[in-house]
Amino acid sequence: MFTTRRTAKIALVATAVAGTVTMAAPGAQAATSDTKDTIWNLGYDTSATTTIKKSGQSSTTTGFTFSTLHVEKGDLSSDIMLKDFKMPVKLGKLQIAIATISQEPVGKAVGTIDPNTHKIVQTQKVNLHIKDVSATGKGLINLVGKNCRTSSPITLTVTGKQGGLFDPINLSGTFTIPNFANCGLSTSLVNSQVAGPGNTINMTLTPHG
């Protein structure tokens, strides 16, 4: 059972809650389903940088996060959608192609915000879809076909902590990329260059206003 003081404390950090995009109206809105349940709807402009351990390559993309917080319970649910990101494909130091990759969420991101420590923990299942690998990144000759995806969803857990009420929120996590499938003759090459543990994601969420 949350006390009035603790409930207020959660409300103050509600704008801290995030996930990794469904467009929403500016700002945060509070709605009360009944006298015991306070629901906050929160919007964030989102930037995410992903680093693949095997290749050492990083790429940054942007998007939007829409989160719903159950104030009394501290339960968090987010719709996350990021724009496609592009990553160089290298042979040694020589760039030979550009990969266009999308993150395809499997359901909502779910998590919690601790009312005392303000720690945020959120988990999202996502498939990586390599939509195109070509010399120019324009898809003129796509080396992986149209259905090159991870063979199972990635479980991506990010953590962070809220600072000031309207400060950006920084979330980070480490994740394993499963093997890819349906990449044609490039499947083995993709897996040797991408699949495996130790990959990282760093996200910055800025309250949308």
C-alpha positions in Angstrom: 0.0 0.0 0.0 1.4 3.4 -1.0 1.1 6.3 1.4 -0.1 9.7 0.2 3.5 10.9 0.5 4.9 8.1 -1.6 2.1 8.4 -4.2 3.0 12.1 -4.6 6.6 11.2 -4.9 5.9 8.8 -7.8 3.8 11.5 -9.5 6.7 13.9 -9.3 9.0 11.5 -11.1 6.3 10.3 -13.6 7.9 12.3 -16.4 11.0 10.2 -15.9 9.4 7.0 -17.1 10.5 5.7 -20.5 10.8 2.9 -22.9 12.3 2.7 -26.6 7.2 5.1 -30.8 3.6 6.1 -31.1 3.0 9.8 -31.6 1.2 11.5 -28.8 0.0 15.0 -27.9 2.6 17.3 -26.3 3.2 17.0 -22.6 1.9 14.6 -20.0 -1.7 14.1 -19.1 -3.2 12.6 -16.0 -6.3 10.5 -16.0 -8.1 8.9 -13.1 -9.9 5.6 -13.8 -11.4 5.6 -10.3 -10.6 7.1 -7.0 -7.8 4.5 -6.3 -6.1 4.5 -9.7 -4.2 7.4 -11.2 -2.9 6.9 -14.7 -0.3 9.2 -16.3 0.2 9.4 -20.0 3.7 10.6 -20.9 5.4 11.5 -24.2 9.2 11.7 -24.9 11.4 12.6 -27.8 13.8 9.7 -28.0 17.4 9.3 -29.2 19.0 5.8 -29.2 22.6 4.8 -29.9 23.3 1.1 -30.6 26.7 -0.5 -30.6 27.4 -3.9 -32.1 30.2 -5.6 -30.2 31.5 -7.8 -33.0 32.0 -5.1 -35.5 32.6 -2.2 -33.1 30.2 -0.1 -35.1 27.7 2.4 -33.6 24.6 4.1 -35.0 22.2 6.7 -33.6 18.6 7.1 -34.5 15.6 9.1 -33.1 11.9 8.5 -32.5 9.2 8.9 -29.9 8.1 7.1 -26.8 4.6 7.1 -25.3 4.5 5.7 -21.7 1.6 5.0 -19.3 2.4 5.0 -15.6 0.1 3.6 -12.9 1.0 6.0 -10.2 0.0 4.0 -7.1 1.6 0.8 -8.3 4.6 2.2 -10.1 3.9 0.0 -13.1 5.1 1.2 -16.5 4.1 0.4 -20.0 5.5 2.0 -23.1 5.0 2.0 -26.9 8.4 2.5 -28.5 9.2 3.1 -32.1 12.4 4.3 -33.6 13.3 5.2 -37.1 15.5 2.9 -39.1 19.2 3.2 -38.4 22.1 2.7 -40.8 25.3 1.0 -40.0 28.5 0.7 -42.1 29.6 -2.8 -43.1 33.3 -3.1 -43.1 35.9 -5.6 -44.3 38.9 -4.7 -42.2 39.1 -0.9 -42.4 37.4 -0.8 -45.8 33.7 0.0 -45.9 32.0 -2.3 -48.4 28.3 -1.6 -47.8 25.7 0.1 -45.7 23.1 -1.8 -43.7 19.6 -0.4 -43.0 18.1 -1.9 -39.9 14.8 -1.5 -38.2 13.7 -2.5 -34.7 10.4 -4.2 -34.7 8.8 -4.3 -31.2 7.0 -7.4 -30.0 4.3 -6.0 -27.7 4.8 -3.2 -25.3 7.8 -2.4 -23.2 7.0 -3.0 -19.5 8.7 -2.1 -16.3 8.6 -0.2 -13.0 9.8 3.0 -11.4 10.8 2.7 -7.8 9.1 5.4 -5.6 12.0 5.7 -3.2 15.2 5.4 -5.4 13.5 6.7 -8.7 15.3 3.8 -10.5 13.7 2.8 -13.8 13.8 -0.7 -15.1 12.1 -1.5 -18.4 12.1 -4.6 -20.7 11.2 -4.7 -24.4 11.2 -7.7 -26.8 12.2 -6.7 -30.3 13.2 -8.3 -33.6 16.0 -6.8 -35.6 15.1 -6.6 -39.3 18.0 -6.0 -41.7 16.0 -4.4 -44.5 18.8 -3.8 -46.8 22.6 -4.3 -47.3 23.9 -2.5 -50.4 26.9 -0.5 -51.5 25.1 2.8 -51.3 22.4 2.0 -48.7 19.8 2.7 -51.4 18.7 -0.9 -52.0 19.7 -1.1 -55.6 21.3 -4.5 -55.0 20.1 -5.9 -51.7 22.5 -8.6 -50.5 20.2 -10.0 -47.8 16.7 -10.0 -49.3 13.5 -8.7 -47.7 13.1 -11.1 -44.8 16.5 -11.0 -43.0 15.5 -11.0 -39.3 16.6 -12.3 -35.9 15.4 -15.9 -35.5 13.9 -15.0 -32.1 13.2 -11.7 -30.4 15.9 -9.9 -28.5 15.1 -9.3 -24.8 16.3 -5.8 -24.2 16.3 -4.5 -20.6 17.4 -0.9 -19.9 17.8 0.9 -16.6 18.3 4.4 -15.4 17.4 7.0 -12.8 15.4 10.2 -12.8 17.1 13.4 -11.9 15.2 16.7 -12.0 11.5 16.7 -12.9 12.0 17.9 -16.5 15.6 16.7 -17.0 16.3 14.2 -19.8 16.4 10.6 -18.8 19.3 8.4 -19.7 18.7 4.6 -20.0 21.2 2.0 -21.0 21.4 -1.8 -21.3 23.5 -4.7 -22.7 21.9 -7.4 -24.9 22.5 -10.5 -26.9 21.6 -10.6 -30.6 20.3 -14.1 -31.7 21.3 -15.6 -35.1 19.6 -14.1 -38.1 17.6 -16.2 -40.6 16.3 -15.8 -44.2 19.2 -13.6 -45.3 19.9 -15.7 -48.4 23.5 -16.5 -49.2 24.5 -13.8 -46.7 23.1 -15.5 -43.7 26.4 -17.0 -42.4 28.2 -13.7 -43.0 25.6 -11.7 -41.2 25.7 -14.0 -38.2 29.5 -13.9 -38.1 29.5 -10.1 -38.1 26.4 -9.2 -35.9 25.0 -12.1 -33.8 26.3 -12.5 -30.2 26.4 -11.0 -26.7 27.8 -7.8 -25.3 25.9 -5.3 -27.6 24.8 -2.0 -26.0 22.1 0.6 -26.3 22.0 4.0 -24.7 18.9 6.1 -24.8 18.0 9.7 -24.0 14.4 10.6 -23.4 13.4 14.2 -23.4 9.9 15.2 -22.1 7.9 16.2 -25.2 6.4 19.6 -24.9 
